[in-house]
Amino acid sequence: MEEISTDTAPPSIGPFSQGIRDGDRIYVSGQGPVDPESGDIVGDTIEEQTARTLENIEAVLAAANRSLDDVVKATVFVQNMDGYDAINDVYADYVSSPYPARSAVQVEDLPIDIGVEIEVVASARGAEE
């Protein structure tokens, strides 16, 4: 296993890595709408929060020489399923066909006061070490 870490995504808020490369897979820990420089939550709307969350995922993947095009599975944790369609609209702007496999679950609470958290698994095939 190899840790993936970058200053262009928020630091972990617990005993876990931003990402891990294990063989031909990259596992990106749940990211939320947090500005990596200030540590502040970004966005008043679920659309803004989703965009920042996906940008943070992009940053971790970039540190592993990968992109959102390499994502094979995503899990979306959302506080309120009323925002599901809005999340999908933003998500569709960041991913391309063939779309990753994905699940979305409503959660009662997240570690910080945010509306969405997303974790992904990406292919590392062909990634430069």
N, C-alpha and C positions, 0 to 999 in steps of 0.2 A: 504494500500500500504506500501511496505517496500523498502527502498533504498538498492541497491547492489553497493558496492564500494570496490575497491582493488588498491593497489599500484603496482600490477603486470601488469596493463594495463594503458595506458595514461590517465591522468586526463581529465575531460570534458573541452572544450574550450568555454563554454557558460553556461547559466543558465539551465542546464539539468544534469541528473544523468547518470552514466555509465550504470546502469541497474535498473529496478524496478520489484519487485515481486508483482503481483496482483492476488490473488487467486491461481489458478493452472497454471498460465502463468508467464513467465519471459520475459521482453522486454529489449533487449540490444540495447542501442543507437548506431548509426553509428560509426563504428571503422575504422580507417585507418592505414597505415603502419608507425606508430610512435613508436619509442623506449620509453618505459615507464620511463626509468631511465634518459636518456639524453634529451628526447623531440625532438630528431632529426628524420627526415623522413628517413625510411629504404628502401633501394632497388633502383637500377637504372632501373630495368626491371619490367614489370607488373607482372611477375611471383613472383619475390621477394617481391613486394609490396602486392600481394594477400596473400602470405604465412604469412607475418608479421601481416596483417589485421586479418586473421583467428586465429593466435596465440593470438592476443589481445582479440578477442571474446572468445576464450577458457578461458582466464584468468578471464574475467568477469563471465562467466558461472561457473567456478571453485569456485569463491567466493560465489556462490549460491548453491554449492554442485551439480552442473549439468555439462554436457559436450556437445560437438557438437552432440553427439548421441541423445540428447534430443530436438534438434532444429526441429520445425515443419514448420517454414516459414522463408525464407531469402529474403532480397531485396538487390540487388547489384547495386550500382551507379558507372558508369564507364565513364571516360572522353572521351574515344575513343573506339568505338565498334570494331575497328580492333584488339583489345586485347581480345575480347570475348572468342575465342577458348583457348587462353593461360590461361585466368582466369579459365575457366572450367577445364582445365587439373590440375591445382593446387587445385581447389575446390574439385575435385574428390578424391584427396589424403587425404583430411581432413574430409569428410563426408562419411557415409556408407548407404547402402540400408536398409530400404526404405528411399530414399532421401527426404529431406524436400521439400515442395512446394517452388517455387522460382520465382522471377521476376528479370529482369535486365533492367535497363534504362540508356541511355546515357544522361549525364548532361553537361551543358555548363561549369560549374565551381563547385568547391567544396570549403569549407571554408579555406583549406590550399592547397598548390600546390602538390597534389597527384593524382594518376591515378585511384584509386579505393577506395570506401567506402562500407562497408557492415553492415547492421543491421539485427538482428534476433529476432524471437519469439521462446521461448522454453517452453516445458512442465515442470512444477514444481511438478507434481504428484510424491509423494513418497520422495521428497527432504526433508532432515533433516532441521529443522528450526534453 
